[in-house]
């Protein structure tokens, strides 16, 4: 989806939607806390893959606080530049956290069974159906046995605005729309569709719907999200 890449590259240069903050995203932070409390318990030194990393705030938080290492991919070079600048400012080395301009809908240059934790914070909703299949296969391939994946994505359930966009501005794939103002294509998920697709690769430990707000300029828009904690199927 080339229009998506162009939009987000410009967005990180002149933000209307994204935050330039360096604190970890709240849902990602809750996932990290859950891992420590109920699952891995000690995440120090774990290897993390941050898909659609944006400015890198989530993986850099994990590197700084827990000594995690890993990779951050984003298809917007402007986001990668900001992530690298923040990494350098925090005195985290490029060997500990490597950022790259790369589509998360293409094969990852990462060896099999080498990642402990994957993060996808509202990123894969920009993928086409074909790209999403690659992304899921690659996430499964690169996760270690018993590895964990976090996903926050756009929900169709209970989001009247999304349902209107699907009806009035349908996109090329199932449950996608082309945003009339932004020109980007996005996928929204029904809970049953999410469970069916992601359940092919992962055991879904936790899944909830929640309401959030997305800022555009000085305006806030209500959105519905699905938040999932998952573990690689054995």
MIPA-745897 format. One record per residue (C-alpha): x, y, z; residue in three letters. Coordinates in Angstrom, 1 decimal, decimal comma. Example, Ala and Ser with C-alpha at 12.3 -4.5 7.8 and 13.67 -1.06 7.14 Angstrom:
xx:12,3&yy:-4,5&zz:7,8&residuo:ALA
xx:13,7&yy:-1,1&zz:7,1&residuo:SER
//
This chain:
xx:0,0&yy:0,0&zz:0,0&residuo:UNK
xx:2,3&yy:2,7&zz:-1,3&residuo:UNK
xx:-0,1&yy:5,6&zz:-0,4&residuo:UNK
xx:0,2&yy:4,5&zz:3,3&residuo:UNK
xx:4,0&yy:4,6&zz:3,2&residuo:UNK
xx:3,9&yy:8,1&zz:1,6&residuo:UNK
xx:1,4&yy:9,4&zz:4,2&residuo:UNK
xx:3,2&yy:8,0&zz:7,2&residuo:UNK
xx:6,6&yy:9,3&zz:6,0&residuo:UNK
xx:5,1&yy:12,8&zz:5,8&residuo:UNK
xx:3,2&yy:12,3&zz:9,1&residuo:UNK
xx:6,4&yy:11,7&zz:11,1&residuo:UNK
xx:7,8&yy:14,9&zz:9,6&residuo:UNK
xx:4,8&yy:17,0&zz:10,4&residuo:UNK
xx:2,7&yy:15,1&zz:12,9&residuo:UNK
xx:-1,1&yy:15,4&zz:13,0&residuo:UNK
xx:-1,9&yy:11,9&zz:14,3&residuo:UNK
xx:1,2&yy:10,4&zz:15,9&residuo:UNK
xx:2,8&yy:11,4&zz:19,2&residuo:UNK
xx:6,4&yy:12,5&zz:19,3&residuo:UNK
xx:6,6&yy:11,4&zz:22,9&residuo:UNK
xx:9,3&yy:9,1&zz:24,1&residuo:UNK
xx:7,3&yy:7,3&zz:26,8&residuo:UNK
xx:6,1&yy:3,7&zz:25,9&residuo:UNK
xx:2,6&yy:3,3&zz:24,6&residuo:UNK
xx:0,2&yy:2,6&zz:27,4&residuo:UNK
xx:-1,2&yy:-0,7&zz:26,1&residuo:UNK
xx:2,3&yy:-2,0&zz:25,3&residuo:UNK
xx:3,4&yy:-1,0&zz:28,8&residuo:UNK
xx:0,5&yy:-3,0&zz:30,3&residuo:UNK
xx:1,5&yy:-6,0&zz:28,2&residuo:UNK
xx:5,1&yy:-5,7&zz:29,5&residuo:UNK
xx:3,8&yy:-5,6&zz:33,1&residuo:UNK
xx:1,6&yy:-8,7&zz:32,4&residuo:UNK
xx:4,6&yy:-10,6&zz:31,1&residuo:UNK
xx:6,6&yy:-9,8&zz:34,2&residuo:UNK
xx:3,7&yy:-10,5&zz:36,6&residuo:UNK
xx:2,1&yy:-13,6&zz:35,0&residuo:UNK
xx:4,3&yy:-15,1&zz:32,4&residuo:UNK
xx:8,1&yy:-14,6&zz:31,8&residuo:UNK
xx:8,5&yy:-12,7&zz:35,1&residuo:UNK
xx:12,1&yy:-11,7&zz:34,3&residuo:UNK
xx:12,3&yy:-10,0&zz:30,9&residuo:UNK
xx:15,8&yy:-8,7&zz:31,3&residuo:UNK
xx:17,9&yy:-9,4&zz:28,2&residuo:UNK
xx:15,1&yy:-10,6&zz:26,1&residuo:UNK
xx:15,2&yy:-10,1&zz:22,3&residuo:UNK
xx:12,4&yy:-7,9&zz:21,0&residuo:UNK
xx:11,0&yy:-7,3&zz:17,5&residuo:UNK
xx:9,0&yy:-4,0&zz:17,2&residuo:UNK
xx:6,9&yy:-4,1&zz:14,1&residuo:UNK
xx:5,9&yy:-0,7&zz:12,8&residuo:UNK
xx:8,1&yy:0,8&zz:15,5&residuo:UNK
xx:7,5&yy:4,4&zz:14,7&residuo:UNK
xx:9,9&yy:6,5&zz:16,8&residuo:UNK
xx:11,0&yy:3,4&zz:18,7&residuo:UNK
xx:9,6&yy:4,4&zz:22,0&residuo:UNK
xx:8,5&yy:0,9&zz:23,1&residuo:UNK
xx:11,6&yy:-1,1&zz:22,2&residuo:UNK
xx:13,9&yy:1,7&zz:23,5&residuo:UNK
xx:12,0&yy:1,7&zz:26,8&residuo:UNK
xx:12,6&yy:-2,1&zz:27,1&residuo:UNK
xx:16,3&yy:-1,7&zz:26,2&residuo:UNK
xx:16,8&yy:1,1&zz:28,7&residuo:UNK
xx:14,9&yy:-0,4&zz:31,6&residuo:UNK
xx:15,5&yy:-4,1&zz:31,1&residuo:UNK
xx:18,6&yy:-4,4&zz:28,9&residuo:UNK
xx:16,5&yy:-5,9&zz:26,1&residuo:UNK
xx:18,0&yy:-6,0&zz:22,6&residuo:UNK
xx:16,4&yy:-6,4&zz:19,2&residuo:UNK
xx:15,1&yy:-4,8&zz:16,1&residuo:UNK
xx:12,6&yy:-2,0&zz:15,1&residuo:UNK
xx:11,1&yy:-1,9&zz:11,6&residuo:UNK
xx:9,0&yy:0,8&zz:10,1&residuo:UNK
xx:8,3&yy:1,7&zz:6,4&residuo:UNK
xx:8,6&yy:5,4&zz:7,1&residuo:UNK
xx:12,2&yy:6,6&zz:6,9&residuo:UNK
xx:11,3&yy:9,7&zz:8,8&residuo:UNK
xx:10,2&yy:7,6&zz:11,7&residuo:UNK
xx:13,4&yy:5,5&zz:11,6&residuo:UNK
xx:15,5&yy:8,7&zz:11,7&residuo:UNK
xx:13,7&yy:9,9&zz:14,8&residuo:UNK
xx:14,1&yy:6,5&zz:16,4&residuo:UNK
xx:17,8&yy:6,4&zz:15,7&residuo:UNK
xx:18,3&yy:9,9&zz:17,1&residuo:UNK
xx:16,4&yy:9,0&zz:20,3&residuo:UNK
xx:18,4&yy:5,8&zz:20,6&residuo:UNK
xx:21,7&yy:7,7&zz:20,4&residuo:UNK
xx:20,4&yy:10,3&zz:22,9&residuo:UNK
xx:19,7&yy:7,5&zz:25,4&residuo:UNK
xx:23,2&yy:6,1&zz:24,7&residuo:UNK
xx:21,9&yy:2,8&zz:23,6&residuo:UNK
xx:24,1&yy:1,2&zz:21,0&residuo:UNK
xx:23,1&yy:0,3&zz:17,4&residuo:UNK
xx:24,2&yy:-3,2&zz:18,1&residuo:UNK
xx:21,8&yy:-3,5&zz:21,0&residuo:UNK
xx:18,8&yy:-2,0&zz:19,1&residuo:UNK
xx:18,9&yy:-2,0&zz:15,3&residuo:UNK
xx:16,4&yy:0,1&zz:13,4&residuo:UNK
xx:15,6&yy:-0,3&zz:9,7&residuo:UNK
xx:13,3&yy:1,1&zz:7,1&residuo:UNK
xx:11,4&yy:-2,0&zz:6,1&residuo:UNK
xx:7,9&yy:-3,2&zz:5,4&residuo:UNK
xx:6,5&yy:-5,5&zz:8,1&residuo:UNK
xx:4,6&yy:-7,2&zz:5,2&residuo:UNK
xx:7,8&yy:-8,6&zz:3,7&residuo:UNK
xx:10,2&yy:-11,3&zz:4,9&residuo:UNK
xx:12,2&yy:-10,4&zz:8,0&residuo:UNK
xx:16,0&yy:-10,8&zz:7,8&residuo:UNK
xx:16,0&yy:-12,6&zz:11,1&residuo:UNK
xx:16,9&yy:-16,2&zz:11,9&residuo:UNK
xx:14,3&yy:-18,8&zz:12,9&residuo:UNK
xx:13,3&yy:-19,1&zz:16,6&residuo:UNK
xx:15,4&yy:-16,1&zz:17,7&residuo:UNK
xx:12,9&yy:-13,6&zz:19,1&residuo:UNK
xx:11,4&yy:-13,6&zz:22,6&residuo:UNK
xx:8,8&yy:-10,9&zz:22,2&residuo:UNK
xx:7,1&yy:-9,2&zz:19,2&residuo:UNK
xx:5,2&yy:-5,9&zz:19,5&residuo:UNK
xx:2,7&yy:-4,6&zz:16,9&residuo:UNK
xx:1,1&yy:-1,5&zz:18,2&residuo:UNK
xx:-1,6&yy:-0,4&zz:15,7&residuo:UNK
xx:0,7&yy:-1,1&zz:12,7&residuo:UNK
xx:-0,4&yy:-4,2&zz:10,8&residuo:UNK
xx:-3,8&yy:-2,6&zz:10,1&residuo:UNK
xx:-2,0&yy:-0,8&zz:7,2&residuo:UNK
xx:-1,1&yy:-4,1&zz:5,5&residuo:UNK
xx:-2,8&yy:-5,6&zz:2,5&residuo:UNK
xx:-4,2&yy:-9,1&zz:2,8&residuo:UNK
xx:-1,2&yy:-10,6&zz:1,0&residuo:UNK
xx:1,2&yy:-8,6&zz:3,2&residuo:UNK
xx:-0,6&yy:-9,7&zz:6,4&residuo:UNK
xx:-0,2&yy:-13,3&zz:5,5&residuo:UNK
xx:3,6&yy:-12,8&zz:5,2&residuo:UNK
xx:3,7&yy:-10,8&zz:8,4&residuo:UNK
xx:2,0&yy:-13,6&zz:10,3&residuo:UNK
xx:4,1&yy:-16,3&zz:8,8&residuo:UNK
xx:7,3&yy:-14,4&zz:9,6&residuo:UNK
xx:6,2&yy:-13,5&zz:13,1&residuo:UNK
xx:5,6&yy:-17,2&zz:13,7&residuo:UNK
xx:8,9&yy:-18,3&zz:12,1&residuo:UNK
xx:11,1&yy:-15,8&zz:14,0&residuo:UNK
xx:9,5&yy:-16,2&zz:17,5&residuo:UNK
xx:11,1&yy:-18,7&zz:19,8&residuo:UNK
xx:9,0&yy:-21,7&zz:20,9&residuo:UNK
xx:6,7&yy:-20,3&zz:23,6&residuo:UNK
xx:7,5&yy:-16,7&zz:22,5&residuo:UNK
xx:5,0&yy:-13,9&zz:23,0&residuo:UNK
xx:3,3&yy:-11,4&zz:20,6&residuo:UNK
xx:1,4&yy:-8,3&zz:21,4&residuo:UNK
xx:-1,1&yy:-6,8&zz:18,9&residuo:UNK
xx:-3,2&yy:-3,7&zz:19,1&residuo:UNK
xx:-5,3&yy:-3,2&zz:16,0&residuo:UNK
xx:-8,4&yy:-1,4&zz:14,8&residuo:UNK
xx:-11,7&yy:-2,9&zz:15,7&residuo:UNK
xx:-14,9&yy:-2,9&zz:13,6&residuo:UNK
xx:-17,1&yy:-4,0&zz:16,5&residuo:UNK
xx:-18,8&yy:-1,0&zz:18,1&residuo:UNK
xx:-17,0&yy:1,6&zz:15,9&residuo:UNK
xx:-19,7&yy:3,4&zz:13,9&residuo:UNK
xx:-17,2&yy:5,6&zz:12,1&residuo:UNK
xx:-15,3&yy:2,5&zz:10,8&residuo:UNK
xx:-18,5&yy:0,9&zz:9,7&residuo:UNK
xx:-19,5&yy:4,0&zz:7,8&residuo:UNK
xx:-16,1&yy:4,2&zz:6,1&residuo:UNK
xx:-16,4&yy:0,6&zz:5,1&residuo:UNK
xx:-19,8&yy:1,3&zz:3,5&residuo:UNK
xx:-18,9&yy:4,6&zz:1,8&residuo:UNK
xx:-15,2&yy:4,1&zz:0,9&residuo:UNK
xx:-14,5&yy:0,4&zz:0,6&residuo:UNK
xx:-10,9&yy:-0,7&zz:0,1&residuo:UNK
xx:-9,5&yy:-3,5&zz:-2,1&residuo:UNK
xx:-9,5&yy:-6,2&zz:0,6&residuo:UNK
xx:-12,1&yy:-7,6&zz:3,1&residuo:UNK
xx:-13,0&yy:-5,1&zz:5,8&residuo:UNK
xx:-10,8&yy:-2,4&zz:4,5&residuo:UNK
xx:-11,6&yy:1,2&zz:3,6&residuo:UNK
xx:-9,7&yy:4,1&zz:2,0&residuo:UNK
xx:-9,9&yy:7,0&zz:4,3&residuo:UNK
xx:-11,4&yy:9,9&zz:2,3&residuo:UNK
xx:-9,3&yy:12,6&zz:4,0&residuo:UNK
xx:-6,0&yy:10,8&zz:4,6&residuo:UNK
xx:-5,9&yy:8,7&zz:1,5&residuo:UNK
xx:-4,7&yy:5,6&zz:3,4&residuo:UNK
xx:-6,1&yy:2,1&zz:3,4&residuo:UNK
xx:-6,8&yy:0,5&zz:6,7&residuo:UNK
xx:-8,2&yy:-2,9&zz:7,9&residuo:UNK
xx:-10,6&yy:-3,2&zz:10,8&residuo:UNK
xx:-11,3&yy:-6,5&zz:12,5&residuo:UNK
xx:-14,3&yy:-8,2&zz:13,9&residuo:UNK
xx:-13,3&yy:-10,2&zz:17,0&residuo:UNK
xx:-14,3&yy:-13,5&zz:15,4&residuo:UNK
xx:-12,2&yy:-12,7&zz:12,3&residuo:UNK
xx:-9,2&yy:-11,8&zz:14,4&residuo:UNK
xx:-9,4&yy:-15,0&zz:16,4&residuo:UNK
xx:-9,7&yy:-17,1&zz:13,3&residuo:UNK
xx:-6,7&yy:-15,5&zz:11,5&residuo:UNK
xx:-4,3&yy:-15,1&zz:14,4&residuo:UNK
xx:-5,4&yy:-18,3&zz:16,0&residuo:UNK
xx:-3,8&yy:-20,2&zz:13,1&residuo:UNK
xx:-0,4&yy:-19,2&zz:14,5&residuo:UNK
xx:-0,9&yy:-18,2&zz:18,2&residuo:UNK
xx:-2,7&yy:-19,2&zz:21,3&residuo:UNK
xx:-4,6&yy:-16,1&zz:22,3&residuo:UNK
xx:-4,3&yy:-15,7&zz:26,0&residuo:UNK
xx:-6,0&yy:-12,4&zz:26,4&residuo:UNK
xx:-8,2&yy:-10,4&zz:24,0&residuo:UNK
xx:-10,3&yy:-7,3&zz:24,8&residuo:UNK
xx:-12,1&yy:-4,5&zz:23,0&residuo:UNK
xx:-11,5&yy:-1,0&zz:24,2&residuo:UNK
xx:-12,2&yy:2,6&zz:23,3&residuo:UNK
xx:-9,5&yy:5,0&zz:22,6&residuo:UNK
xx:-9,0&yy:8,4&zz:21,0&residuo:UNK
xx:-6,9&yy:9,3&zz:18,0&residuo:UNK
xx:-5,8&yy:12,9&zz:17,6&residuo:UNK
xx:-5,8&yy:14,7&zz:14,3&residuo:UNK
xx:-4,5&yy:18,2&zz:14,7&residuo:UNK
xx:-6,5&yy:19,8&zz:17,4&residuo:UNK
xx:-9,4&yy:17,3&zz:17,2&residuo:UNK
xx:-9,9&yy:13,9&zz:18,9&residuo:UNK
xx:-11,7&yy:11,0&zz:17,3&residuo:UNK
xx:-13,1&yy:8,0&zz:19,1&residuo:UNK
xx:-11,8&yy:4,7&zz:17,9&residuo:UNK
xx:-12,3&yy:1,1&zz:18,9&residuo:UNK
xx:-9,4&yy:-1,3&zz:19,3&residuo:UNK
xx:-8,6&yy:-5,0&zz:19,8&residuo:UNK
xx:-5,8&yy:-5,7&zz:22,2&residuo:UNK
xx:-4,3&yy:-9,2&zz:22,2&residuo:UNK
xx:-1,7&yy:-11,0&zz:24,2&residuo:UNK
xx:-0,6&yy:-14,2&zz:22,4&residuo:UNK
xx:1,8&yy:-17,1&zz:22,6&residuo:UNK
xx:3,4&yy:-19,0&zz:19,7&residuo:UNK
xx:1,6&yy:-22,3&zz:19,0&residuo:UNK
xx:3,7&yy:-25,3&zz:19,7&residuo:UNK
//
